[in-house]
Amino acid sequence: MNEFRVVLIGVLLVWFVAGCSTLGFSNIKTKKEELELTSEQKLYEAAQSSIRSGNYTVGINRLEAIETHFPFGQYAEQAKLELIYANFMKSDFEAATVAATRFIELHPKHPRADYAYYMRGLASYEKNRGFFDRFLGSPQASRDVTAAKEAFIEFNELLQHFPDSLYAKDAKARMLHLRNIIAEHELMIAQFYLNHDTWVAAANRAAGIVEHFPSSSSVPEALAIVVEANYRLGLEKPANDALRVLALNFPSYDGFNDEGKLVLRDAIKNRDRSLANIMTFGVLDRPAVPPPLEIYIPESPRTAEAQEEDR
């Protein structure tokens, strides 16, 4: 009887295994993989749908879920790229910068790495503008330009790594705009020093504009500050050198009079006026006005041939 039970149990086990094979239970792993693939694809499609409809918060959550649950899936890298875009469109520029930097570090050779470089610069560019700048048009140069400097560097990195990128042209245009903002900001600081009679600091700051931003629109005014600061310090040669550069490169600068002399009257009238002068509309206590500055051109040493001709 016991032998019969053992045989019966053995037959049942064989039948159960055969039945499982017939029903497909031996392929459980394959079906699980197919289920995961389907889930990842559906999650990615749902994330794209949310982003297209403008629901960036939900889209970001779904893209992050792909990174968490399918870190090596077929949509993992694309999800990282789209996280940059979604955070940018949500105006979370810090998160967009972090996502772009992370993608560059993980996938420096990716075919779309230039997009990550570009979006990182664009996020810093928008950070520099701020809410009031974007909607009310407040002057950007009067605000902190740290983000503008970061954006300039990041756009430059894009051009260095991908000079032929689809985004190179736009990056160059934005760099020109950023350069003018930074130069204008530096000019405001130089003018502040000039207003407070800090001549050395004013001259150095203005000279830095000429040196580092030679093609910016702030250069003429920066040169004029160099001239005046050195004139105030009694340094005639540096003042004259800067004046010659100003006259040669910007002959139509509005500080020159009809005789081509630099008039500092307009530059100092609002800076050196006393309260009495302001209250009497300029009648009393007039500030001392320096005479117009004229370019001094030193005589060049005569050559031996010229001296021989005079003889």
Buried (B, 14 or more C-beta within 10 A) or exposed (E): EEEEEEEEEEEEEEEEEEEEEEEEEEEEEEEEEEEEBEBBBEBBEBBBEBBEEEBBEBBBEBBBBBBEEBEEBEBBBBBBBBBBBBBBBBBBBEBBBBBBBBBBEEBEEBEBBBBBBBBBBBBBBBBBBBEEBEEEEEEBBEBEBEBBBBBBEBBBBBBEEBEEBEBBEBBEEBBEBBBBBBBBBBBBBBBEBBEEEBBEBBBBBBBBBBEEBEEBEBBBBBBBBBBBBBBBBEBEEBBBBBBBBBBEEBEEBEBBEEEEBBBBEEBBBEEBBEEEBEEEEEEEEBBEBBEBBEBEEEEEEEEEEEEEEEE
